[in-house]
Amino acid sequence: MIFSILLLLGSGSFRPIHALHTGPGPIGLMVVAHGANAEWNDQVRELVAQVRWNQGPVEVAFLMGDEVEEHGWKSGVNRLLAKEVTFIVVVPLMVSSRGGHYRQVLYYAGQRFELPHELLSHGHEPPFHPVPMVVTAALDDAPELAEAITLAWSKRVTPSASLVLLGHGPNHEEDVDAWLTDLSKVAERLKAEGHLGEIQPALLRDDAPPDLREATIRSLRKTILAMADRTQDSVTVMTILVARGSMTRTKIPADLLGLPVRYIPSVLTPLPPIARWIERVALAGSTPPQRH
């Protein structure tokens, strides 16, 4: 199997990558997540354990957190190499492809010249791609994301409730519109599934500079108050985050303090639709394009 992949993104820091899988060795699948403490990481592992991948071994790697030394990018790649893979499909388990950590994965895989500027001071690993690799998109507006959200809210959100879909959000202003556009597309799918109430996408931008984060939270609070005023009822705030942790338990409740809200700290792990998404994009990444 021989194929080439041309990655074209808006930044001048990106370059085309031609990935050649010459076989006949197995194709490794590496799911890469942000990483945090053991509780957060174990939720990712529980999700990945559901993934069906018959083309080779599967590994999980974390970009940050408690396990970055033993289960970071390089160690994940080395574990796959030890199983004699000749090609690796990398699936970033992230809500959006527009963010620093997604670009970090591209850098590690050799599909970007530089580490994102905001991560330069964090002491990250150098690029490591000893076999051909392809990096898939993140969730973005994948139909499986809407399916997972529907699964999460179907028993907890009434169809007529005003709903805020609250994502983490990026550091950079130029990425904000892409996040909100994708969440709006997810909202449209929820409407198609029968949600009757108003749905608004919103962001936290938790890693942005403090002034930007404060402005984002002020805008979120203003949005919620306006929605509550229109319906004369409380607003359901539902998080769109990868895993449960201190953000869902303490940070976000503090941001929402005093507002007329019903808070649902939902996460994407280990919801089965997200495992199906991993399978779908990984299979697409391992298959050569059709020639016309």
C-alpha positions as CSV (number, residue, x, y, z in Angstrom):
1,M,0.0,0.0,0.0
2,I,1.6,3.3,-1.1
3,F,-0.1,6.7,-0.7
4,S,0.7,10.3,-0.1
5,I,-1.1,12.8,2.1
6,L,-0.9,16.5,1.6
7,L,-1.8,18.5,4.7
8,L,-2.8,22.1,3.9
9,L,-3.6,24.4,6.8
10,G,-3.7,28.2,7.0
11,S,-0.5,28.9,8.9
12,G,2.8,29.3,7.1
13,S,4.3,27.0,9.7
14,F,2.7,23.9,8.1
15,R,4.3,21.9,5.3
16,P,3.1,19.1,3.0
17,I,3.8,15.6,4.3
18,H,4.0,12.6,2.0
19,A,3.3,9.4,4.1
20,L,4.3,6.2,2.4
21,H,3.0,3.0,3.9
22,T,4.9,0.2,2.1
23,G,3.7,-2.6,4.3
24,P,3.3,-5.5,4.9
25,G,3.7,-4.6,8.6
26,P,0.8,-3.7,10.9
27,I,-0.6,-0.2,11.1
28,G,-0.5,1.2,14.6
29,L,-3.2,3.5,16.0
30,M,-2.1,6.1,18.6
31,V,-4.8,8.1,20.4
32,V,-3.3,11.3,21.8
33,A,-5.0,13.3,24.5
34,H,-4.0,16.4,26.6
35,G,-3.4,14.4,29.8
36,A,-3.8,15.4,33.4
37,N,-3.9,13.2,36.6
38,A,-4.6,9.5,36.8
39,E,-8.4,10.1,37.2
40,W,-8.5,12.1,33.9
41,N,-6.2,9.8,32.0
42,D,-8.1,6.6,33.0
43,Q,-11.3,8.0,31.5
44,V,-9.4,8.2,28.2
45,R,-8.1,4.7,28.5
46,E,-11.6,3.5,29.2
47,L,-12.8,5.0,26.0
48,V,-9.9,3.7,23.9
49,A,-10.5,0.2,25.3
50,Q,-13.8,0.3,23.3
51,V,-12.0,1.0,20.0
52,R,-12.1,-1.9,17.5
53,W,-8.9,-1.8,15.3
54,N,-7.9,-4.9,13.5
55,Q,-5.0,-3.4,11.5
56,G,-2.5,-3.4,14.3
57,P,-1.8,-2.4,17.9
58,V,-3.3,0.5,19.7
59,E,-1.6,2.9,22.2
60,V,-2.6,6.0,24.2
61,A,-0.2,9.0,24.6
62,F,-0.6,12.1,26.7
63,L,0.9,15.5,26.0
64,M,1.0,16.7,29.6
65,G,0.2,15.7,33.1
66,D,1.3,13.0,35.6
67,E,2.1,10.3,33.0
68,V,3.9,12.3,30.3
69,E,7.2,10.7,31.1
70,E,6.0,7.1,30.9
71,H,3.1,7.6,28.4
72,G,4.1,10.6,26.4
73,W,4.5,10.9,22.6
74,K,7.9,9.2,22.2
75,S,7.1,6.3,24.6
76,G,3.8,5.7,22.8
77,V,5.5,5.6,19.4
78,N,8.3,3.3,20.8
79,R,5.7,0.9,22.1
80,L,4.1,0.7,18.7
81,L,7.5,0.2,17.0
82,A,8.2,-2.7,19.4
83,K,5.2,-4.3,17.8
84,E,6.7,-3.9,14.4
85,V,4.3,-1.3,13.0
86,T,5.4,0.2,9.7
87,F,2.8,3.1,9.7
88,I,1.0,5.0,12.5
89,V,-2.3,6.7,12.4
90,V,-2.5,9.4,15.1
91,V,-6.0,10.4,16.3
92,P,-6.0,13.6,18.5
93,L,-8.7,13.1,21.1
94,M,-9.6,16.8,21.1
95,V,-12.7,18.7,20.6
96,S,-11.2,21.0,17.9
97,S,-8.4,20.9,15.4
98,R,-8.0,24.7,16.0
99,G,-5.8,24.9,19.0
100,G,-2.2,24.8,20.3
101,H,-2.3,21.2,21.4
102,Y,-3.5,19.9,18.1
103,R,-0.7,21.9,16.4
104,Q,1.7,20.3,19.0
105,V,0.7,16.9,17.7
106,L,1.3,18.0,14.1
107,Y,4.8,19.2,15.2
108,Y,5.6,15.9,16.9
109,A,4.5,14.0,13.8
110,G,6.7,16.1,11.6
111,Q,3.8,17.9,9.9
112,R,4.6,21.3,11.3
113,F,7.9,23.1,11.4
114,E,7.6,24.7,14.8
115,L,6.1,24.1,18.2
116,P,3.2,26.5,18.8
117,H,4.5,29.7,20.3
118,E,2.4,29.5,23.5
119,L,4.0,26.1,24.3
120,L,7.7,27.0,23.8
121,S,8.3,27.5,27.5
122,H,6.8,24.2,28.6
123,G,9.8,21.9,27.9
124,H,8.0,19.6,25.4
125,E,9.4,16.7,23.5
126,P,11.1,17.2,20.1
127,P,9.5,15.7,16.9
128,F,9.7,12.0,16.7
129,H,8.4,10.2,13.6
130,P,10.6,7.2,12.8
131,V,7.9,5.6,10.6
132,P,5.4,7.3,8.3
133,M,2.5,8.9,10.1
134,V,-0.8,10.6,9.4
135,V,-2.6,12.9,11.9
136,T,-6.4,12.9,11.6
137,A,-8.6,15.9,12.4
138,A,-10.0,16.3,15.9
139,L,-13.7,16.0,16.5
140,D,-14.6,19.4,15.1
141,D,-18.2,19.0,13.8
142,A,-18.2,15.2,13.5
143,P,-21.6,13.6,13.6
144,E,-20.4,11.3,16.4
145,L,-19.9,14.4,18.6
146,A,-23.6,15.3,18.3
147,E,-24.5,11.7,18.9
148,A,-22.4,11.6,22.0
149,I,-24.0,14.8,23.3
150,T,-27.5,13.5,22.6
151,L,-26.6,10.4,24.5
152,A,-25.4,12.5,27.4
153,W,-28.3,14.9,27.6
154,S,-31.2,12.7,26.5
155,K,-32.1,11.7,30.1
156,R,-31.1,15.0,31.8
157,V,-32.2,17.8,29.5
158,T,-35.9,18.5,28.6
159,P,-36.4,19.2,24.9
160,S,-37.7,22.7,25.5
161,A,-34.8,23.8,27.7
162,S,-32.5,26.6,26.7
163,L,-29.1,25.0,26.3
164,V,-25.6,26.3,26.3
165,L,-22.9,24.0,24.8
166,L,-19.8,25.0,26.7
167,G,-16.4,24.1,25.1
168,H,-12.9,24.7,26.4
169,G,-11.9,27.0,23.6
170,P,-8.5,28.1,22.2
171,N,-5.9,30.5,23.3
172,H,-5.7,32.5,20.1
173,E,-8.4,34.9,18.9
174,E,-8.1,33.7,15.3
175,D,-9.3,30.2,16.3
176,V,-12.4,31.3,18.2
177,D,-14.7,31.5,15.2
178,A,-13.8,28.0,14.0
179,W,-14.7,26.6,17.5
180,L,-18.0,28.4,17.6
181,T,-18.8,27.5,14.0
182,D,-18.3,23.8,14.7
183,L,-20.3,23.9,18.0
184,S,-23.1,25.7,16.1
185,K,-23.1,22.8,13.6
186,V,-23.4,20.4,16.5
187,A,-26.3,22.5,17.8
188,E,-28.0,22.2,14.4
189,R,-27.8,18.4,14.6
190,L,-29.3,18.4,18.1
191,K,-32.2,20.5,16.8
192,A,-32.6,17.9,14.0
193,E,-32.7,15.2,16.7
194,G,-35.6,17.0,18.4
195,H,-34.3,19.6,20.8
196,L,-36.9,22.5,20.7
197,G,-35.3,25.0,22.9
198,E,-32.7,27.7,22.1
199,I,-29.1,26.4,21.8
200,Q,-26.1,28.7,22.1
201,P,-22.4,27.7,21.8
202,A,-20.0,29.2,24.2
203,L,-16.3,28.9,25.3
204,L,-14.2,29.0,28.4
205,R,-10.8,29.8,26.9
206,D,-9.3,28.5,30.2
207,D,-5.7,28.6,29.0
208,A,-5.9,32.1,27.4
209,P,-4.2,35.1,29.0
210,P,-6.2,36.2,32.1
211,D,-7.7,39.3,30.5
212,L,-9.0,37.3,27.6
213,R,-10.4,34.6,29.8
214,E,-12.1,37.1,32.0
215,A,-13.7,38.8,29.0
216,T,-14.8,35.4,27.7
217,I,-16.5,34.5,31.0
218,R,-18.2,37.9,31.1
219,S,-19.6,37.2,27.7
220,L,-20.7,33.7,28.8
221,R,-22.6,35.1,31.8
222,K,-24.2,37.8,29.6
223,T,-25.4,35.2,27.1
224,I,-26.9,33.1,29.9
225,L,-28.7,36.0,31.5
226,A,-30.1,37.0,28.1
227,M,-31.3,33.5,27.4
228,A,-32.9,33.2,30.8
229,D,-34.6,36.6,30.3
230,R,-36.1,35.4,27.0
231,T,-37.7,32.3,28.5
232,Q,-38.2,33.4,32.0
233,D,-36.6,30.2,33.1
234,S,-33.2,28.7,34.0
235,V,-30.7,27.8,31.3
236,T,-29.0,24.4,31.1
237,V,-25.3,24.6,30.7
238,M,-23.7,21.5,29.3
239,T,-19.9,21.1,29.0
240,I,-18.3,19.6,25.9
241,L,-15.0,18.4,27.4
242,V,-12.9,15.3,27.0
243,A,-12.8,14.1,30.6
244,R,-14.0,14.9,34.1
245,G,-11.6,16.7,36.5
246,S,-11.1,19.8,38.5
247,M,-12.4,22.0,35.7
248,T,-15.8,20.4,35.7
249,R,-15.9,20.1,39.5
250,T,-14.7,23.5,40.7
251,K,-13.6,26.0,38.0
252,I,-16.8,26.0,35.9
253,P,-19.2,26.1,38.9
254,A,-17.3,29.2,40.1
255,D,-17.6,30.8,36.7
256,L,-21.4,30.2,36.7
257,L,-21.9,31.2,40.4
258,G,-25.1,33.3,40.9
259,L,-26.5,32.6,37.5
260,P,-30.0,31.0,36.8
261,V,-28.5,27.8,35.5
262,R,-28.8,24.0,35.6
263,Y,-25.2,22.8,35.3
264,I,-24.5,19.4,33.6
265,P,-20.8,18.6,33.8
266,S,-20.9,16.2,30.8
267,V,-17.7,14.7,29.2
268,L,-17.0,12.7,26.1
269,T,-15.2,9.8,27.7
270,P,-16.1,7.0,27.7
271,L,-19.2,7.5,25.4
272,P,-19.4,4.8,22.7
273,P,-20.0,7.3,19.8
274,I,-16.6,8.8,20.4
275,A,-15.0,5.3,20.1
276,R,-16.8,4.9,16.8
277,W,-15.4,8.3,15.7
278,I,-11.9,7.1,16.5
279,E,-12.4,4.0,14.4
280,R,-13.9,5.9,11.5
281,V,-11.2,8.6,11.2
282,A,-8.4,6.1,11.9
283,L,-9.6,3.9,9.1
284,A,-9.9,6.8,6.7
285,G,-6.3,7.8,7.6
286,S,-5.0,4.3,6.9
287,T,-6.7,4.0,3.5
288,P,-5.1,5.3,0.3
289,P,-7.1,7.9,-1.6
290,Q,-8.9,6.6,-4.7
291,R,-7.2,7.6,-8.0
292,H,-9.4,9.0,-10.7
